[in-house]
Amino acid sequence: MNFENLNIWCWVIPSLVGIISGILGYLIGKGGSTTIDNSADLKVLKDKNAKLQADLDACNKKVSANTNLGASAASFTAEAATASIPFDGAAAKLAFGKTVKQDDLKIVEGIGPKIEGMFHESGIKTWKALSESSVADCQKVLDGGGKRYQVHDPASWPMQAKMCYEGKWKDLAKWQEEHKHGKL
């Protein structure tokens, strides 16, 4: 028996088996994988983000224009400044499918009974008052409630409250639905 020839085959056979197994494993793995194309979803989300950014820029432009009115703002009469928009409970019920009480802050997505109570204690009791509050003021109210309330994001609350105050119930319901009830 020639042990030198046997010794070579002890190396060649396992090497060939390893190479063949590697090639087969690669081919099987490659054939079973599917490519996921999220580019269409990504494009839709980017377009939606661009639209929201444009809306935000337009709102910021309006706010800065309103704060720069200066002397022309003083020309408003006290009556016009205090005039309120009448509450239409029927339109609110039609949009939300439930009875909505005037100045119920809980209709704003993200505000529950306890947070509403905190706003009332801080003097914010109406949709109009909340709509005129800054996000920083809303955050201060939440911070006053402790760590449990600091996790809430009041970024959209003044905007939602303004829609309530102005009676834009369909717009508010649509906004809340599009944002998955406050969770974009």
C-alpha positions as CSV (number, residue, x, y, z in Angstrom):
1,M,0.0,0.0,0.0
2,N,1.2,3.4,-0.9
3,F,0.6,5.8,2.0
4,E,1.8,8.8,0.1
5,N,-1.1,8.6,-2.4
6,L,-3.6,7.9,0.4
7,N,-2.4,11.0,2.2
8,I,-3.1,13.3,-0.8
9,W,-6.6,12.0,-1.1
10,C,-7.2,12.8,2.6
11,W,-6.7,16.4,1.6
12,V,-8.3,16.5,-1.8
13,I,-11.6,14.8,-1.1
14,P,-12.6,17.1,1.9
15,S,-11.4,20.2,0.0
16,L,-13.6,19.3,-3.1
17,V,-16.6,18.5,-0.8
18,G,-16.1,21.9,0.9
19,I,-15.8,23.8,-2.4
20,I,-18.9,22.1,-3.9
21,S,-20.9,22.7,-0.7
22,G,-19.9,26.3,-0.7
23,I,-20.9,26.8,-4.3
24,L,-24.3,25.0,-3.8
25,G,-24.9,27.0,-0.6
26,Y,-24.3,30.2,-2.4
27,L,-26.5,29.3,-5.3
28,I,-29.4,28.1,-3.1
29,G,-29.1,31.2,-0.9
30,K,-29.0,33.5,-3.9
31,G,-31.9,31.9,-5.6
32,G,-34.1,32.1,-2.5
33,S,-33.6,35.7,-1.7
34,T,-36.0,38.4,-3.0
35,T,-35.1,42.0,-3.6
36,I,-37.5,44.3,-1.7
37,D,-38.1,47.6,-3.6
38,N,-39.1,50.2,-1.1
39,S,-38.2,53.0,-3.5
40,A,-41.8,53.6,-4.4
41,D,-42.8,53.9,-0.8
42,L,-39.8,56.0,-0.1
43,K,-40.7,58.4,-2.9
44,V,-44.3,58.7,-1.6
45,L,-43.1,59.5,1.9
46,K,-40.5,62.0,0.6
47,D,-43.3,63.7,-1.4
48,K,-45.5,63.8,1.6
49,N,-42.7,65.2,3.7
50,A,-42.0,67.9,1.1
51,K,-45.6,68.9,1.1
52,L,-45.8,69.1,4.9
53,Q,-42.6,71.1,4.9
54,A,-44.0,73.5,2.4
55,D,-47.2,73.8,4.5
56,L,-45.1,74.5,7.6
57,D,-43.1,77.1,5.8
58,A,-46.3,78.8,4.6
59,C,-47.6,78.8,8.2
60,N,-44.4,80.2,9.6
61,K,-44.5,82.9,6.9
62,K,-48.1,83.8,7.9
63,V,-47.1,83.9,11.6
64,S,-44.1,86.2,10.9
65,A,-46.3,88.4,8.7
66,N,-48.9,88.7,11.5
67,T,-46.3,89.5,14.1
68,N,-44.8,92.2,11.9
69,L,-48.1,94.1,11.5
70,G,-47.1,96.5,14.2
71,A,-49.2,99.7,13.9
72,S,-51.8,98.2,11.5
73,A,-52.7,95.7,14.2
74,A,-53.7,98.6,16.5
75,S,-56.3,99.7,13.9
76,F,-58.5,96.8,14.7
77,T,-61.4,97.6,16.9
78,A,-61.9,95.9,20.2
79,E,-65.1,94.4,18.9
80,A,-63.4,92.8,16.0
81,A,-60.6,91.4,18.1
82,T,-62.9,89.8,20.6
83,A,-65.4,88.5,18.1
84,S,-65.7,84.8,18.3
85,I,-66.6,82.2,15.7
86,P,-69.9,80.5,16.7
87,F,-69.6,76.8,17.7
88,D,-71.5,74.3,15.4
89,G,-71.9,71.2,17.4
90,A,-73.8,69.5,14.6
91,A,-70.9,69.8,12.1
92,A,-68.5,68.6,14.8
93,K,-70.7,65.5,15.4
94,L,-71.0,64.9,11.7
95,A,-67.2,64.9,11.3
96,F,-66.3,62.9,14.4
97,G,-69.4,60.7,14.8
98,K,-69.8,61.8,18.4
99,T,-71.1,64.7,20.4
100,V,-68.4,67.4,20.9
101,K,-68.8,70.0,23.6
102,Q,-67.6,73.5,23.0
103,D,-64.0,74.1,24.2
104,D,-63.5,70.4,25.0
105,L,-59.7,70.3,24.8
106,K,-59.8,66.4,24.7
107,I,-60.9,66.6,21.0
108,V,-57.3,67.6,20.3
109,E,-55.4,64.4,19.7
110,G,-53.0,63.7,22.5
111,I,-54.9,65.6,25.2
112,G,-56.8,63.4,27.8
113,P,-58.8,64.4,30.9
114,K,-55.7,64.9,33.1
115,I,-53.8,67.0,30.6
116,E,-57.0,69.0,30.0
117,G,-57.2,69.6,33.7
118,M,-53.6,70.8,33.8
119,F,-54.3,73.3,31.0
120,H,-57.4,74.5,32.8
121,E,-55.3,75.1,36.0
122,S,-52.8,77.1,33.9
123,G,-55.6,79.3,32.5
124,I,-56.0,77.7,29.1
125,K,-59.7,76.7,29.1
126,T,-60.8,77.3,25.5
127,W,-59.7,76.2,22.0
128,K,-59.0,79.8,21.2
129,A,-56.7,80.1,24.2
130,L,-54.9,76.9,23.3
131,S,-54.6,77.9,19.6
132,E,-52.9,81.2,20.7
133,S,-50.5,79.3,23.0
134,S,-47.0,78.5,21.8
135,V,-45.7,74.9,21.8
136,A,-43.2,76.0,24.4
137,D,-46.1,77.2,26.7
138,C,-47.8,73.8,26.1
139,Q,-44.6,72.0,27.0
140,K,-44.3,74.1,30.2
141,V,-47.8,73.0,31.3
142,L,-46.8,69.3,30.6
143,D,-43.5,69.7,32.4
144,G,-45.4,71.0,35.5
145,G,-47.1,67.6,35.7
146,G,-43.9,65.7,36.2
147,K,-42.1,63.1,34.1
148,R,-45.2,61.2,33.3
149,Y,-46.4,64.1,31.1
150,Q,-43.1,65.3,29.7
151,V,-43.2,62.5,27.1
152,H,-46.2,64.0,25.3
153,D,-45.5,66.0,22.2
154,P,-47.7,69.1,22.0
155,A,-46.3,70.3,18.6
156,S,-49.6,70.1,16.8
157,W,-51.9,71.0,19.7
158,P,-52.2,74.7,19.0
159,M,-52.9,74.0,15.3
160,Q,-55.5,71.4,16.1
161,A,-57.1,73.8,18.6
162,K,-57.3,76.5,16.0
163,M,-59.1,74.1,13.6
164,C,-61.6,73.4,16.5
165,Y,-62.0,77.1,17.2
166,E,-62.5,78.0,13.5
167,G,-65.0,75.1,13.1
168,K,-62.9,73.2,10.6
169,W,-64.1,69.8,11.7
170,K,-63.6,67.9,8.5
171,D,-60.1,69.2,8.2
172,L,-59.3,68.3,11.8
173,A,-60.7,64.8,11.4
174,K,-58.8,64.3,8.1
175,W,-55.6,65.6,9.7
176,Q,-56.0,63.3,12.7
177,E,-56.7,60.3,10.4
178,E,-53.7,61.0,8.2
179,H,-51.4,61.3,11.2
180,K,-52.7,58.0,12.6
181,H,-54.3,59.9,15.5
182,G,-51.3,62.0,16.3
183,K,-48.7,59.3,15.5
184,L,-47.2,60.0,12.2
